[in-house]
Amino acid sequence: PTLVADSPATHPVGLEDTAGTVTLELLVDEQGAVAEAAVTGSEDSRLDDAAVTAARGLRFSPATLHGQPVAVRLPFVYVFRGRAHAAPLTAEVRGVVRAKGTRRPLTDAALLVSGQPEAVHPDAEGGFLLQLPPGTHTLEVRAPGYKPATFEESLTAGQRLEVIYRLEPLRVNPYETVVRDDRPRTEVTRISLHEQEIREVPGTQGDPFRVVMLMPGVGSMASGLGYPVVRGGQPASTGFFIDGVRVPMLYHLLLGPAVVQPDFIDTLDFYPGTPPVQYGRLLGGAVEGRLSRPREDRLHATATMDFINSGVFLEVPITSTGTSVTVAGRMSYTGLLASLVLNALSTPGSSTLSAGFWDYQARVEQKVGDGRLRLLALGSSDELAEHAPEEPGQLPDGMPLGPSNGSGIITRFHRVDLRGTHPFAGGELEVGLTAGLDELSLVSERGPPRVVLGEYGLREKSLAGRIRWSREWSESLRLTVGGDVEHREATVVATGTGAPAGSVYFSDDDPLTRPTSGARMSGAFAELQWRPSPRWMVVPGVRADVYQLLEEATFTTLEPRLAVRHALTESLVLKAGAGLYHQAPTVLLHLPVMDVSGLRHGLQEGMQFDLGAEWKPHPKWELSADVFYNPLQRTVEFDLQRVFANRRRGGVGATTPAASGEAYGFEVMARHALGEDWFGWASYSFLQSRRRLDIPRYDDQNQLVGTERATVPFAFEQAHVFNAAVSRKLGRGYTVGAVVHFNTGRPETGELTPQPMRAAEDAQGNPRWVRQDRDLASRLPSFWRVDLRASKAWTLDDVMLELSLDLLNASLQQEVLFYEYTSERLTPEDPPILRRKEQGFPVVLPMLGLKGTY
C-alpha cells in the first residue's frame, strides 16, 4: 500500500517541547482505511495515544492479491519534534480544495504558488500540504469547470496554517453525463431517467414519479392527476416500486406532492410494456424508483419549503463502522393554516375544517463483510375532513341553526423492509422481508353536539419475503432465479351509517363488506440472459404464481416471457418481446382489501407483444419506436363509483364485471440525455383500448330494454398523446424549462362523471334527455397545456440555495371533465330546450419553492 492521505500527529497539551518517535503496526483494510493501530515501540509513552489517534485518519491505496483488494499489516513511524528542535526556516500550509456550495473535494485541481515552477495537485480527499518560506505568497487555484481563484497568504517562520480554498462552479448544478454502473439494456421497453431529469421537469413539482406522465404510452385520467393510464390499462394495473418495495399510493390527496422525498430517488425505471419476470402479479407496466446510493464522504442535508409543505433530508455516514443513516420527512402546513384561519372566522354552530398530510422515510445501510444490510422504512398519512359543529349556533335573526352533517377521509400506509445482499456461490444473493399496513377510513358525523354516525374502514396488513440470486456464468450467459411469498389479511370495520343499508351483517358477495379475508400469494421466476454473439441478446424467462384466497379459492398461473435484441449496427438496435401476465381484480386506484377479497371473482389475464427499434445517431441523442398489441383474455375492472354506491345498498357481487378486450398502438420518442447544459425529449403515442362487455340498452322513454355484448372504448382511452419537455442551464445559476402536452378527449362513459345522454322525445313529443348507450357515446374535447419552470441557484461557502417557480398549466387551459345535460324553458308555455354544457375548470398549480443543500 502507498499513503494517499496523511494524518499528522499533534503534541499532547503541555508536551509541545517533547521530541521522540512512536512505532506502530497498522492493519489496513480492503478499502485502504486503518482498522487497527498498535504501538510496537516508543521513546516516550506519553506520545503513544497521540500517535494512535492520528493513525486512524491515515488512508492508503489498498493492497492487492491476484488483483483483489486484501487487508495487510504494515509498520508506521511517527516522529515528534519539539518546538526547540523544529527548524524555523519554513512555514506549513495544509488545506483542502472544495467546490463552493457542495463541498465536493476537487481532486483534479492544481495549485500554482508564486515563485514555484510546478503545480501542486490535491490528493484523493482534495487535501494538500505546502512547505513555504516565510513571507507573502500568492496561490492560484484552478480546476476544470470552475472559475480560477487567487489567494494571498502571509507566513512566518514555523507557522502552521490550515485553509479551505473554495472554487465557484462555472455552471451551478450542471447537466452532466455521469458515468454510472447502469445495468445493460436487456429489456424491450425500459426508459431510465436520472437525477435532474426526474427533479427539474416543468409541471411536476419536482416529484420523480410525475415525470412518468410525460413518457410515451401514457395517458391520464385528468390534467394534474399523476396516476398514469399505461397502454390502455387501469392505473391500478401498473405497479409502483421503491427499490423492490411496492407502494400503494404515490401522491398526497391525489394532487399533492409524492409520498417519497425526491432526494431519496436517484433513478427512475419505467417499463410501459413487457416488464421482466421479477415484476409479478401485474397486468400492465411497472415503475421503479431506485434509491440514491448512500454517500460515505461527509454529512449531507437538504431542506425544502414551498406553498404547500416543507421537508428535510439528512444523510450521515459513519465511516468508522461502514454505516450510513438517512432520514427524511415532509409535512403540510397549508392545510393546517387554512383550517386555523377558516375555523377562526367561523361562527358557533358552523362546520369546521381539518386537512393535512405528512410522510417519512428512513434508511440504515451497513457493510457486512463483502455484503450490505439495509433497513428501509417509509410511510404516509392524508386527512381531509369537514367536521360537524360541536356547539349550537343561531341565525342573525336569533333563530337557532339546524343540525348539519360532516364527513372525512383518512388514508395511511406504512412499509418496513429489511434487505441483505452478499456474494454467494459465485453470484450475488439478495434476501428481503417486508411488513406493511394500508388503511382507508370514511367517517360521517352530525351535530351539534358532534357525534360520529358511522365509520367505514378498510385495513390490510401484509408480510412478504423475497429472494433472488444472479450469477454471470460467462461473458455471454447470466442466470437469475428468485421467488417471493406474501400473506395479506384484509379487515373491514363498518359501524352505524358505514354499514350497508338495510342489513345487519356483512355480505359474503361483496369484497368491500367482508369482515376479514386472508390471502397468500407466492411466486417463483427464472431468467436467462444469453448473448450468442456480440450483436444478439436473447432473454427467455418464466414465472409461476399461486393466488390463494384462504379457505375459498386457489388460482395457479404460468407465465412465459421472452425478450430479444439485435444490434444491426453500433447505433441501431431492433427489439421484440412477448409475455403472459395475470393480476387480481382491480379498481381504478389501489384500495386496501380489494385485491384480496376480489380474488373470489377470479384472475385477470392478458398477453403483451412489443416490436420496436432504438437508434443512437449521436452519443447524447436517442430515437426509439415501439408497436404493441396486448390482447386481454379476461379483465375484472371494478367501477370505483359503483363499488361505493352498491356497497351502501348491500353488495356488488351479484354479477362479476368480467370482460375481455385488447389494447394496441405505437409510440415514438426522441431524447437528448443530460449534457451540454440541457436535456429534453419529445414523444407521440397512438393508443387504442377496447373492452368487450355487457352493456344496457335504453329506448326513447329511458326504459331498459335489455343488455347486449358490445365492444366499447376503455373509459380513459386517449387516442393521441403528445409530450415535449426541455430544460436548459443559462449560466449564472439560472435554469428555465417548458413542457407542452396535448391529448385527445376520452370517451364519455359515465365512470366518475354523470351519465352520458342523448336527445329524444317523450310521449307528448317534447324533447328530453335519455340515457345514451355506451358504445354510441361521444368523446370529450381535446386538451392542451404548457407548463413552465424557472429557477435561480446561489453558491455560498458550504451551502447551495435554489429558488424555483414551477407552474402547471401556465396556458390557463380548461379541460372538459364531463358534459352537463339540462332542459330549460324560456316560458312555462314554451317547449323545453335541451342544452349540453361543458363542465370543467382550469387546473393551475403554481409552486414557489426554496431549497437549501449542505
C-alpha positions in Angstrom: 0.0 0.0 0.0 1.0 3.6 -0.6 0.0 6.6 1.5 -2.6 8.7 -0.2 -3.8 10.8 2.7 -1.6 11.8 5.6 -2.8 12.4 9.2 -0.1 14.2 11.2 0.1 13.7 14.9 -0.1 16.7 17.2 1.7 17.0 20.6 -0.4 16.4 23.7 -1.1 19.6 25.6 1.8 20.5 27.8 4.3 18.4 25.8 4.9 20.7 22.8 8.6 20.7 23.5 8.9 16.9 23.8 10.7 15.0 21.0 10.5 11.3 20.3 9.4 8.6 17.9 6.5 6.1 18.2 6.4 3.0 16.0 3.0 1.5 15.2 1.7 -1.6 13.5 -1.2 -0.8 11.3 -3.9 -3.1 10.0 -5.0 -1.6 6.6 -8.4 -3.0 5.4 -9.5 -3.7 1.8 -10.7 0.0 1.4 -7.3 1.4 2.5 -8.6 2.6 5.9 -6.7 1.9 9.2 -8.8 -0.7 11.0 -6.3 -1.2 13.9 -3.2 0.6 15.2 -1.0 -0.9 17.9 2.2 0.6 19.5 5.3 -1.6 18.9 8.0 0.8 20.1 8.1 4.2 21.8 10.7 6.6 23.1 8.2 8.4 25.3 4.9 6.6 26.2 3.2 10.0 26.8 3.2 10.4 23.0 1.6 7.0 22.3 -2.1 8.0 22.4 -1.5 11.0 20.1 0.2 8.7 17.5 -2.6 6.0 17.7 -5.3 8.7 17.4 -3.6 10.3 14.4 -3.1 6.9 12.7 -6.8 6.3 12.4 -7.0 9.2 9.9 -4.4 7.7 7.5 -5.6 6.5 4.1 -3.7 4.1 1.8 -4.2 2.6 -1.6 -5.4 -0.9 -0.8 -3.0 -3.8 -1.1 -4.0 -6.4 -3.8 -3.6 -10.1 -4.2 -4.3 -11.6 -7.6 -6.0 -8.3 -8.5 -8.3 -8.3 -5.5 -8.1 -5.8 -2.5 -6.9 -7.5 0.7 -6.1 -6.4 4.2 -2.5 -6.1 5.2 -0.4 -5.2 8.3 2.5 -2.8 8.0 4.8 -0.6 10.2 4.4 3.1 10.5 6.6 5.6 12.5 5.5 9.0 13.9 8.3 11.4 14.6 7.5 14.2 17.2 9.8 17.2 17.0 9.6 19.6 20.0 9.5 23.3 19.4 13.1 23.6 20.5 14.2 21.2 17.7 11.9 22.5 15.0 13.6 24.2 12.1 12.2 27.7 11.9 13.1 28.2 8.3 9.8 27.3 6.6 6.0 27.6 7.2 3.5 24.8 6.6 0.2 25.4 4.7 -2.2 22.5 5.0 -5.6 22.6 3.4 -8.3 21.2 1.1 -9.8 22.4 -2.2 -13.6 22.2 -2.4 -16.4 23.2 -4.7 -18.2 26.2 -3.5 -21.8 25.3 -2.4 -21.5 21.5 -2.5 -18.2 20.9 -0.5 -17.2 18.3 -3.1 -13.4 17.7 -3.0 -11.8 18.8 -6.2 -9.2 16.2 -6.8 -8.3 17.4 -10.3 -7.4 20.9 -9.1 -4.0 22.5 -9.5 -2.3 24.9 -7.1 0.2 27.4 -8.6 2.4 29.0 -6.0 4.3 32.2 -6.9 7.9 31.5 -7.3 7.5 27.8 -7.8 7.6 26.3 -11.4 5.5 23.2 -10.7 1.9 22.9 -9.7 0.7 21.0 -6.7 -2.2 18.6 -7.0 -4.5 17.6 -4.2 -4.9 14.0 -3.0 -8.0 11.8 -3.3 -9.7 13.8 -0.5 -8.9 17.2 -2.0 -6.1 17.8 0.5 -2.7 19.3 0.0 0.4 20.2 2.0 2.8 23.0 1.2 6.2 23.9 2.7 6.9 27.5 2.0 9.5 30.1 3.1 8.4 33.0 5.4 6.8 35.9 3.6 3.8 36.7 1.4 2.8 34.2 -1.2 0.2 34.2 -4.0 -1.6 31.0 -4.7 -3.7 30.5 -7.8 -6.1 27.5 -7.7 -7.6 26.1 -10.9 -9.9 23.2 -11.7 -11.8 22.1 -14.8 -15.4 23.5 -14.8 -14.6 26.1 -12.1 -13.6 29.8 -12.0 -9.9 30.3 -11.1 -9.3 31.9 -7.7 -6.3 33.6 -6.2 -5.4 33.6 -2.5 -2.7 35.5 -0.7 -1.1 34.1 2.4 1.4 35.9 4.7 3.5 33.4 6.6 6.0 33.5 9.4 8.8 31.0 10.2 7.5 27.9 11.8 3.8 28.8 11.2 1.2 26.1 10.6 -1.7 27.4 8.6 -4.9 25.4 7.8 -7.0 26.7 5.0 -10.0 25.8 2.8 -10.0 27.0 -0.8 -13.4 27.1 -2.4 -13.9 27.4 -6.2 -17.1 28.7 -7.7 -18.5 26.5 -10.5 -18.9 27.9 -14.0 -22.4 26.1 -14.0 -24.3 25.7 -10.8 -25.6 22.1 -10.6 -24.7 21.4 -14.3 -26.4 18.9 -16.5 -23.5 16.4 -16.8 -23.4 13.0 -18.4 -22.3 11.0 -15.4 -20.7 7.6 -15.8 -22.9 5.2 -13.9 -23.0 1.5 -13.2 -26.2 1.1 -15.2 -27.5 -2.3 -16.0 -27.1 -3.3 -19.6 -30.4 -2.9 -21.5 -31.8 -6.3 -21.9 -35.5 -5.4 -21.7 -37.6 -4.3 -24.6 -39.1 -1.1 -23.2 -37.1 0.2 -20.2 -36.8 4.0 -20.1 -34.3 5.2 -17.4 -34.2 8.8 -16.2 -31.6 10.2 -13.8 -31.2 13.0 -11.3 -32.2 16.3 -12.8 -34.3 14.5 -15.4 -36.7 13.5 -12.7 -36.4 16.6 -10.4 -36.4 19.6 -12.8 -39.1 18.8 -15.3 -41.7 21.6 -15.5 -45.1 20.9 -14.1 -44.0 18.0 -12.0 -43.4 20.0 -8.7 -40.0 18.3 -8.5 -41.5 14.8 -7.9 -39.9 12.0 -9.8 -43.0 9.8 -10.3 -44.9 12.6 -12.1 -42.4 12.5 -14.9 -44.0 9.2 -15.9 -47.0 11.2 -17.1 -44.8 12.6 -19.9 -43.5 9.3 -21.1 -44.6 7.5 -24.3 -47.5 5.1 -24.0 -49.1 7.1 -21.1 -52.5 8.7 -20.9 -54.1 10.4 -18.0 -57.4 10.5 -16.1 -57.3 14.3 -15.9 -54.8 17.0 -16.1 -52.8 17.3 -12.9 -53.5 13.8 -11.7 -50.3 11.8 -11.6 -51.8 8.3 -12.0 -50.8 7.0 -15.4 -53.0 5.1 -17.8 -50.3 3.0 -19.4 -51.1 1.5 -22.8 -54.8 1.5 -22.2 -54.9 -0.2 -18.7 -56.3 0.9 -15.4 -53.8 2.9 -13.3 -54.1 0.0 -10.7 -52.7 -2.4 -13.3 -49.3 -0.6 -13.2 -47.1 -1.4 -10.3 -45.1 1.2 -8.4 -41.9 0.2 -6.5 -39.3 1.8 -4.3 -36.2 -0.3 -4.6 -38.2 -3.5 -4.8 -40.8 -2.5 -2.2 -44.3 -2.0 -3.7 -46.1 1.1 -2.5 -49.9 1.5 -2.7 -50.2 5.2 -3.3 -48.0 7.9 -4.9 -49.3 11.3 -4.0 -50.8 13.1 -1.1 -54.5 13.8 -1.6 -54.2 12.6 -5.2 -53.0 16.1 -6.4 -50.3 16.8 -3.9 -46.6 16.0 -3.7 -45.3 12.5 -3.9 -45.1 10.4 -0.7 -41.3 10.0 -1.1 -38.8 12.8 -0.8 -37.3 13.5 -4.3 -33.8 13.4 -2.9 -34.3 9.8 -1.9 -34.7 8.8 -5.6 -31.7 8.8 -7.9 -33.0 6.9 -10.9 -36.5 6.1 -12.3 -37.0 3.0 -14.4 -40.2 2.9 -16.5 -41.4 -0.3 -18.2 -44.5 0.6 -20.3 -44.8 -3.0 -21.5 -43.4 -6.5 -21.3 -41.8 -5.9 -17.8 -39.2 -8.6 -16.8 -40.1 -11.6 -14.7 -39.3 -10.1 -11.3 -42.3 -7.9 -11.6 -45.1 -10.4 -11.0 -48.9 -10.3 -10.4 -49.2 -7.3 -12.8 -51.3 -7.0 -15.9 -49.6 -3.8 -17.2 -46.3 -2.0 -16.8 -44.0 -1.2 -13.9 -42.4 1.9 -12.5 -39.4 1.6 -10.1 -37.8 4.4 -8.2 -34.2 3.4 -7.3 -32.9 4.9 -4.1 -29.8 7.1 -4.2 -26.6 5.4 -3.1 -25.5 6.3 0.4 -22.8 8.9 0.3 -19.9 7.9 2.5 -17.7 11.0 2.3 -19.5 13.6 4.5 -22.7 14.7 6.0 -25.4 15.8 3.5 -28.6 17.7 4.3 -31.4 19.3 2.3 -34.3 21.5 3.4 -37.2 22.5 1.2 -40.1 24.8 1.6 -43.0 25.8 -0.7 -46.6 26.9 -0.6 -47.9 23.5 0.5 -45.3 21.8 2.6 -41.8 21.7 3.9 -39.4 18.8 4.1 -35.9 17.7 5.2 -33.4 15.2 4.0 -30.4 14.2 6.2 -27.7 11.7 5.4 -25.0 10.8 7.9 -22.1 8.5 7.1 -20.3 6.7 10.0 -17.0 5.8 8.3 -15.6 4.0 11.3 -18.3 1.3 11.2 -19.2 1.4 7.5 -22.7 2.6 8.4 -24.9 5.2 6.6 -28.0 6.7 8.2 -30.6 8.6 6.1 -33.8 10.2 7.3 -36.3 12.3 5.5 -39.8 13.7 6.1 -42.3 16.1 4.9 -45.3 17.9 6.5 -48.0 20.0 5.0 -48.7 23.3 6.8 -51.1 24.7 4.2 -54.0 22.6 5.3 -53.2 23.3 8.9 -53.0 27.1 8.4 -56.1 27.1 6.2 -58.0 25.1 8.8 -56.9 27.5 11.6 -57.9 30.6 9.6 -61.3 29.2 8.4 -62.1 27.9 11.8 -61.2 31.2 13.5 -63.6 33.0 11.1 -66.4 30.6 11.5 -69.3 31.3 13.8 -70.7 29.0 16.5 -72.8 26.2 15.0 -71.0 26.1 11.7 -68.8 23.3 10.4 -65.0 23.2 10.9 -62.3 22.0 8.5 -59.2 19.9 9.1 -56.7 18.9 6.4 -53.1 17.9 6.2 -50.6 15.3 5.3 -47.1 14.0 6.3 -44.7 11.3 5.2 -41.4 9.9 6.4 -38.6 7.8 5.1 -35.6 6.3 7.0 -32.7 4.1 5.8 -29.9 2.5 7.7 -27.3 0.7 5.5 -24.5 -1.3 6.9 -21.5 -3.0 5.3 -21.3 -6.6 6.5 -18.2 -8.3 5.2 -18.5 -8.4 1.4 -22.2 -7.7 1.5 -24.6 -5.0 2.7 -27.6 -4.9 5.0 -30.3 -2.3 4.6 -33.3 -1.3 6.8 -35.8 0.9 5.0 -39.0 2.4 6.5 -41.4 4.7 4.8 -45.0 5.8 5.3 -47.6 8.4 4.5 -50.8 9.9 6.0 -53.5 12.1 4.5 -56.5 13.6 6.2 -59.3 15.7 4.8 -62.5 16.3 6.8 -65.3 18.7 7.3 -66.4 18.3 11.0 -70.0 18.7 12.2 -70.5 21.6 14.7 -69.7 20.9 18.3 -71.8 23.8 19.8 -75.2 25.1 18.8 -75.4 28.4 16.8 -78.1 30.8 15.7 -79.0 32.8 12.6 -78.8 36.7 12.5 -82.5 36.9 13.4 -81.9 34.8 16.5 -83.4 31.6 15.2 -81.3 28.5 16.1 -79.3 26.8 13.4 -80.4 23.4 12.4 -78.1 20.3 12.7 -75.6 19.7 9.9 -73.5 16.8 8.8 -69.8 16.3 8.5 -67.6 13.7 6.8 -63.9 12.9 6.4 -61.5 10.6 4.7 -58.2 9.3 6.1 -55.6 7.3 4.2 -52.4 5.9 5.5 -49.7 3.3 4.6 -46.5 2.1 6.2 -43.7 -0.2 4.9 -40.7 -1.6 6.7 -38.2 -3.5 4.6 -35.1 -5.4 5.6 -32.8 -6.4 2.7 -29.4 -8.1 2.6 -27.1 -8.7 -0.3 -24.0 -10.8 -0.3 -21.8 -12.8 -2.7 -22.9 -16.4 -2.8 -21.9 -19.4 -5.0 -20.1 -17.2 -7.4 -23.0 -14.8 -7.8 -25.0 -12.2 -5.9 -27.7 -13.2 -3.4 -30.5 -10.9 -2.2 -32.9 -11.7 0.6 -35.7 -9.3 1.7 -38.5 -9.2 4.2 -41.3 -6.5 4.1 -44.1 -5.7 6.5 -46.9 -3.4 5.5 -50.1 -1.7 6.7 -52.6 0.1 4.5 -55.7 2.0 5.8 -58.6 3.9 4.4 -61.4 5.3 6.6 -64.6 7.1 5.8 -66.3 8.8 8.8 -69.6 10.6 9.0 -70.7 12.9 11.7 -73.7 15.0 12.8 -74.0 17.9 15.2 -74.4 19.8 17.4 -73.4 18.2 19.6 -70.9 16.4 17.4 -71.4 12.7 17.3 -70.0 10.0 15.0 -72.8 8.5 12.9 -70.7 5.8 11.3 -67.3 4.6 10.1 -66.3 2.5 7.2 -62.7 1.4 7.3 -60.6 -0.8 5.1 -57.4 -2.1 6.7 -54.9 -4.5 5.2 -51.8 -6.0 6.8 -49.1 -7.7 4.8 -45.9 -9.7 5.4 -43.8 -10.6 2.4 -40.4 -12.3 1.8 -38.4 -12.4 -1.4 -35.1 -14.0 -2.6 -33.1 -13.5 -5.7 -29.8 -14.9 -6.9 -28.0 -13.9 -10.0 -24.7 -15.2 -11.5 -22.7 -14.5 -14.6 -21.5 -17.9 -15.8 -19.6 -16.4 -18.7 -19.4 -13.2 -20.8 -22.4 -14.5 -22.8 -24.5 -16.1 -20.1 -26.2 -14.8 -16.9 -28.8 -16.7 -14.9 -31.2 -15.1 -12.4 -33.6 -17.0 -10.2 -35.9 -15.9 -7.4 -39.1 -16.2 -5.6 -41.5 -14.3 -3.3 -44.3 -15.1 -0.9 -46.8 -12.6 0.6 -49.5 -13.0 3.2 -52.3 -10.4 3.4 -55.0 -10.0 5.9 -57.8 -7.7 5.0 -60.3 -6.3 7.5 -63.5 -4.2 7.1 -64.7 -2.1 10.0 -68.3 -0.8 9.4 -70.4 0.9 12.1 -73.6 2.9 12.1 -74.2 4.5 8.7 -71.0 3.0 7.5 -72.6 -0.4 7.3 -74.6 -1.4 4.2 -78.1 0.0 4.3 -80.9 -2.5 5.2 -78.5 -5.2 6.5 -77.2 -6.2 9.9 -74.5 -8.5 8.6 -71.7 -8.3 6.1 -72.4 -9.7 2.6 -70.2 -12.6 1.5 -70.7 -11.4 -2.1 -69.1 -8.0 -1.7 -65.3 -7.7 -1.4 -65.8 -4.4 0.4 -68.1 -5.7 3.1 -66.3 -8.8 4.2 -65.1 -8.5 7.8 -61.9 -10.5 7.3 -60.3 -12.1 4.3 -56.9 -13.7 4.1 -54.8 -14.3 1.0 -51.5 -15.8 0.3 -49.7 -15.1 -2.9 -46.4 -16.8 -3.9 -44.3 -16.9 -7.0 -41.0 -18.1 -8.5 -39.2 -17.0 -11.5 -36.1 -17.7 -13.7 -34.5 -15.6 -16.4 -31.6 -16.4 -18.6 -29.6 -13.6 -20.4 -27.9 -15.2 -23.3 -25.7 -13.5 -25.8 -25.0 -16.0 -28.6 -23.0 -13.4 -30.5 -21.9 -9.8 -29.8 -24.9 -8.4 -31.7 -27.6 -10.7 -30.2 -29.2 -10.7 -26.8 -31.9 -13.3 -26.0 -33.6 -13.2 -22.7 -36.1 -16.1 -22.1 -37.9 -16.2 -18.7 -40.7 -17.9 -16.9 -42.8 -17.0 -13.8 -45.2 -19.2 -11.8 -47.6 -17.8 -9.3 -50.2 -19.2 -6.9 -53.0 -16.9 -5.7 -54.9 -18.3 -2.6 -58.0 -16.7 -1.1 -57.7 -18.7 2.1 -60.5 -21.3 2.6 -62.2 -20.3 -0.7 -60.2 -20.4 -3.9 -56.8 -21.1 -5.4 -55.5 -20.0 -8.8 -52.2 -21.1 -10.4 -50.6 -19.3 -13.3 -47.5 -20.0 -15.5 -46.2 -17.0 -17.5 -43.5 -17.5 -20.2 -41.8 -14.3 -21.3 -39.2 -13.6 -24.0 -37.2 -10.5 -25.0 -34.8 -10.3 -28.0 -32.4 -7.5 -29.0 -30.3 -7.5 -32.2 -27.8 -4.8 -33.0 -27.8 -4.2 -36.7 -25.1 -1.6 -36.3 -23.3 0.1 -33.5 -26.1 2.6 -33.3 -29.2 0.7 -34.4 -30.9 -2.0 -32.4 -34.0 -4.0 -33.2 -36.0 -5.4 -30.3 -39.0 -7.6 -29.7 -40.8 -9.0 -26.6 -43.8 -11.1 -25.6 -45.2 -12.4 -22.4 -48.2 -13.7 -20.5 -49.5 -11.7 -17.4 -52.0 -12.1 -14.6 -53.3 -9.9 -11.8 -56.1 -10.0 -9.2 -59.2 -7.9 -9.9 -58.6 -4.1 -9.8 -60.5 -1.0 -9.1 -59.5 2.3 -10.7 -56.9 3.1 -7.9 -55.5 0.9 -5.2 -57.9 0.2 -2.4 -57.0 -1.9 0.6 -59.0 -5.2 0.8 -60.0 -5.1 -2.8 -57.0 -7.0 -4.2 -57.5 -9.7 -1.5 -61.3 -10.2 -1.4 -61.6 -9.5 -5.2 -59.9 -12.9 -5.8 -63.2 -14.6 -5.5 -64.1 -13.1 -8.9 -61.1 -14.9 -10.5 -58.0 -13.5 -12.1 -57.3 -11.1 -15.0 -55.3 -12.4 -17.9 -53.6 -10.8 -20.8 -50.7 -11.0 -23.2 -48.2 -8.4 -24.3 -46.4 -8.2 -27.6 -43.9 -5.4 -28.5 -41.8 -4.8 -31.6 -39.5 -1.8 -31.9 -36.2 -0.2 -32.6 -33.6 2.1 -30.9 -31.3 4.4 -32.9 -28.5 6.4 -31.4 -27.1 8.7 -34.1 -25.1 10.7 -31.5 -23.8 9.9 -28.0 -26.3 12.2 -26.5 -29.3 11.5 -28.8 -31.6 8.5 -28.9 -34.6 7.8 -31.0 -36.9 4.9 -30.3 -40.2 3.5 -31.7 -42.4 0.7 -30.4 -45.5 -1.0 -31.8 -47.5 -3.0 -29.2 -50.5 -5.3 -29.1 -52.0 -6.5 -25.8 -54.9 -9.0 -26.1 -56.9 -9.1 -22.8 -58.4 -12.5 -22.5 -60.1 -11.6 -19.2 -60.4 -8.4 -17.2 -62.2 -7.8 -13.9 -62.1 -4.0 -13.5 -64.5 -2.6 -10.9 -66.1 0.8 -11.4 -65.0 2.9 -8.4 -68.2 4.9 -8.3 -70.4 1.8 -8.5 -68.4 0.0 -5.9 -69.1 2.5 -3.2 -72.7 3.1 -4.4 -73.5 -0.6 -4.4 -71.7 -1.1 -1.0 -74.3 1.2 0.5 -77.0 -0.9 -1.0 -75.6 -4.1 0.4 -73.4 -5.8 -2.2 -71.7 -5.7 -5.6 -71.2 -9.3 -6.0 -74.4 -10.2 -7.9 -72.5 -10.1 -11.1 -68.8 -10.3 -11.8 -67.7 -7.4 -14.1 -65.7 -9.8 -16.2 -64.9 -8.7 -19.7 -62.3 -9.1 -22.4 -60.6 -6.7 -24.8 -57.4 -5.5 -26.4 -55.1 -2.6 -26.5 -52.8 -1.6 -29.3 -50.9 1.3 -30.7 -47.4 2.7 -31.4 -45.0 5.1 -29.6 -42.1 7.2 -30.8 -39.7 9.2 -28.7 -36.6 11.4 -29.4 -34.5 12.1 -26.3 -31.4 14.2 -25.5 -29.7 12.9 -22.4 -28.2 15.0 -19.7 -25.3 17.0 -21.1 -24.3 20.2 -22.9 -26.3 22.3 -20.4 -29.7 20.8 -21.4 -31.9 17.8 -21.6 -35.2 17.0 -23.1 -37.4 14.7 -25.1 -40.5 14.6 -27.4 -42.9 11.7 -27.7 -46.0 10.8 -29.6 -48.3 7.9 -28.7 -51.2 6.4 -30.6 -53.3 4.5 -28.1 -56.3 2.3 -28.6 -58.0 0.3 -25.9 -61.2 -1.7 -26.1 -63.4 -3.8 -23.8 -66.0 -6.4 -24.8 -68.7 -6.5 -22.1 -72.4 -6.5 -21.5 -73.9 -3.0 -21.8 -77.5 -1.9 -21.1 -79.8 -0.7 -23.9 -82.3 2.1 -23.3 -85.3 3.2 -25.5 -86.5 6.7 -26.2 -88.6 6.5 -23.0 -85.4 6.0 -21.0 -86.5 2.4 -20.2 -84.1 -0.5 -20.0 -84.9 -2.8 -22.9 -82.1 -5.4 -22.4 -78.4 -6.0 -22.4 -76.1 -6.7 -25.3 -72.4 -7.8 -25.6 -70.6 -5.0 -27.3 -67.1 -3.6 -27.9 -66.7 -0.2 -26.3 -63.7 2.1 -25.8 -61.9 1.9 -22.4 -63.1 4.6 -20.0 -59.8 6.5 -20.1 -58.7 5.9 -23.7 -56.9 8.9 -25.3 -56.1 8.1 -28.9 -53.4 10.7 -29.4 -50.9 12.0 -26.8 -48.0 14.3 -27.5 -45.4 15.5 -24.9 -42.3 17.6 -25.3 -40.1 18.6 -22.4 -36.9 20.7 -22.3 -34.8 22.2 -19.5 -31.7 24.4 -20.0 -29.0 25.9 -17.9 -28.4 29.5 -18.9 -25.4 30.3 -16.7 -25.1 32.5 -13.6 -27.3 29.9 -11.8 -30.4 30.4 -14.0 -32.4 27.4 -15.3 -35.5 27.6 -17.5 -37.7 24.8 -18.9 -41.0 24.1 -20.6 -43.4 21.3 -21.2 -46.0 21.1 -24.0 -48.8 18.5 -23.6 -51.7 17.5 -25.9 -54.2 14.7 -25.7 -57.5 13.9 -27.5 -60.5 13.5 -25.3 -61.5 10.3 -23.6 -64.9 8.7 -24.2 -67.9 9.8 -22.3 -68.6 6.6 -20.3 -70.2 7.9 -17.1 -67.4 6.4 -15.0 -66.7 9.0 -12.2 -68.8 11.5 -14.2 -72.5 12.0 -15.0 -74.2 9.5 -17.3 -74.0 10.5 -21.0 -77.3 11.3 -22.6 -78.9 11.7 -26.0 -81.9 13.7 -27.2 -85.3 12.0 -27.6 -89.0 12.8 -27.3 -91.5 11.9 -24.6 -95.0 10.6 -25.3 -96.2 14.3 -25.9 -93.5 14.9 -28.4 -91.5 17.2 -26.1 -87.7 16.9 -26.3 -86.0 15.2 -23.4 -82.7 13.7 -22.4 -82.5 9.9 -22.1 -79.5 7.6 -21.4 -77.1 7.1 -24.2 -75.9 3.5 -24.9 -72.2 3.3 -24.0 -71.0 2.2 -27.4 -72.6 5.2 -29.0 -71.4 7.8 -26.6 -69.3 10.8 -27.8 -65.9 11.9 -26.7 -64.8 14.9 -24.7 -62.9 17.7 -26.4 -59.1 17.6 -26.8 -56.9 19.4 -24.3 -53.5 21.0 -24.3 -51.4 22.9 -21.8 -48.0 24.4 -21.4 -46.0 24.0 -18.1 -43.1 26.3 -17.2 -40.3 26.2 -14.7 -37.6 28.7 -13.8 -35.0 28.7 -11.1 -32.0 30.6 -9.7 -29.2 29.0 -7.7 -26.7 30.6 -5.5 -23.5 29.0 -4.2 -22.4 30.1 -0.7 -19.3 28.7 1.0 -20.8 25.4 2.1 -24.4 25.8 1.1 -26.3 25.9 -2.2 -29.6 27.7 -2.4 -32.2 27.4 -5.2 -35.3 29.4 -5.7 -37.7 27.9 -8.2 -41.1 28.6 -9.7 -43.0 25.7 -11.2 -46.3 26.3 -13.0 -48.6 23.6 -14.1 -50.8 24.8 -17.0 -49.3 28.2 -17.4 -51.5 28.4 -20.5 -54.6 28.5 -18.3 -56.4 26.0 -20.5 -59.6 24.4 -19.2 -60.0 20.7 -19.5 -63.6 19.5 -20.1 -64.2 16.7 -17.5 -67.8 16.0 -18.4 -71.0 17.3 -20.0 -73.9 18.6 -18.0 -77.3 17.9 -19.7 -80.0 20.4 -18.8 -83.5 21.2 -20.0 -84.7 24.8 -19.9 -87.9 26.6 -20.8 -87.9 30.3 -21.8 -91.6 30.5 -20.6 -93.9 27.9 -19.0 -95.7 27.5 -22.3 -92.6 27.0 -24.4 -91.3 23.5 -25.1 -88.1 22.6 -23.2 -84.8 23.5 -24.8 -82.1 20.8 -24.4 -78.6 22.1 -23.7 -75.3 20.2 -23.3 -72.8 22.3 -21.3 -69.1 21.6 -21.0 -68.1 21.3 -17.3 -64.6 21.7 -16.1 -62.1 24.3 -14.8 -58.5 25.1 -15.5 -56.3 23.2 -13.1 -53.4 25.6 -12.5 -50.8 24.7 -9.8 -48.2 27.4 -9.2 -45.4 26.3 -6.9 -42.8 28.7 -5.5 -40.2 26.8 -3.6 -36.9 27.3 -1.8 -34.3 24.6 -1.4 -31.1 24.6 0.6 -28.4 21.9 0.3 -25.5 21.4 2.6 
